[in-house]
Amino acid sequence: MAAGRGAYVWRFDSGRICLDLVATGPAGGTPRAREQLDGPGRLADWLTAARLVPPGTALSALDATWLTRFRELRADVDRLMSAQLALDDGGVDPASVQRGFPGYGNALDRVNSLAAEAPPGPRAVRGESGALVRTLSAEPGCAGLLAVVARDAVDLLTDPAARGALRRCAGGACHRLYLDTSRGGRRRWCSGEVCGNRERVARHRRRTASTSAATTADEKPRRISAKEI
């Protein structure tokens, strides 16, 4: 799923909001990735697009401090998920994960601490059309919104089915994290429309180039007759 405002489009197709946050960073995984949360305004847009806050929610306290804290949570979640993938692949002994991934223990402590905070309380109120719409009981603070993402990370890491579905994109230039919920667990790419299509195009080009080279090699030089000289 994609959402956005203006010229920029956010992607929300990883299957979990904590993984969507990781994907906003310069090391988020996509080819030519750059820092997407490059200012408080961008963070406000992402919070709305990610549905952590309803459209139109006042975020008057949002400043550079919020930006720093969300980036720090993003780095911690990335570190924890990378360690989990290594554990699943058998490349790291669970008893030595802290030695294999420097900062793992501190990252886990920080995520747990953030998850202990209370998330914003939702309310159902009548909208202009008379239908019930979602709002929040009070203007959300940074700690409450961080708690939503941190709790999602804790839920993922402690749910055997969810953490067993954690994958990294097989795209040649992508290492985006996602949950594979496909039948049989055979999903290879973070997005079939993005990395999957990119890989199919690259495969077609390689096949075309190989065929063209083989055809050229099979062609024999034509003898020129005496009449043509």
Secondary structure, 3 states (H helix, E strand, C coil): CEEEECCEEEECCCCCHHHHHHCCCCCCCCCCCCCCCCCHHHHHHHHHHCCCCCCCCCCCCCCHHHHHHHHHHHHHHHHHHHHHHHHHCCCCCHHHHHHHCCCHHHHHHHHHHHHCCCCCCEEEEECCCCCEEEEECCCCCHHHHHHHHHHHHHHHHHCHHHHHCEEECCCCCCCCEEECCCHHHCCCCCCHHHHHHHHHHHHHHHHHHHHHHHHHHHCCCCCCCHHHC
